Amino acid sequence: MPKYYEDKEDDGRACAGLREDFKACLLQHDCVVKEGKKPSECLKEGHCKGLQVAFFECKRSMVSTSAV
């Protein structure tokens, strides 16, 4: 279950739960842990893509609602 549904640290930033899950996904992925690559390199290879898109959409929704 995603961390944002569980007890999480109080983070006042927008989309904090998704940010936390996205970060954890990258840092715990075999690409980083076993292959020793940087998280940014793993991102370019397409790892954790679902969370990346969800985080981007969440952040974008914050911008579009505040611009109105």
N, C-alpha and C positions, 0 to 999 in steps of 0.2 A: 504494500500500500504506500502511496506517495507520502512523503514526510509532511506535506502541508495539511494532511488530514490528521496527523498525530500531534503529540506535544512538540511544539517547536519553539525556538527562542523567539522572543518578541522583537520583530524587525519592522520598523515603521515604514520601510521603503515599499514602493509599489511592487506587486508581484513577488513578494519575498519568498513565498512557498515554492513557486516555480523556480526562482533563482537558486534556492537551496538544493532542490532536486536536480536541476541542470548541472550545477557545480559538482554534486556528489556523483552523478552519472559519469561525468568526464573523469573525475579524479579516481574513481574505482574501476574504470573500464580497463580491460586487458591491454588496450593500446597504450595506456599510460603506465600501468602497473608492471606488466610483463615485458612490453617492448621498449619501455623507457622513453617514449616520445612525449613531447610537450602536449598539453591539452589542446592548444590551438592547432597543432598538426593533426590530432585525432578528429577535431571538428571539421577540418578541411576534407578528411577522408569520409565524412558522413556519419560518424558515430554520434549517438544521442540526438539524432536529427529531430525526432518527435518532440522532445523537451525543448530543443532550440526553437522550433517553430512556435510551440505553445508560449514560451517566454517572450518571443518577439511579438506575437499577437497580443499578449497581455499588455506589454509596454506600449504598443501602438494604440491600443484602445484607451490607454490613459492619456495619450497625447491628443487623440481625436475628440475625447469628451471634454478635455480642458480647453480646447481651441474653440469650442462652440459658445 
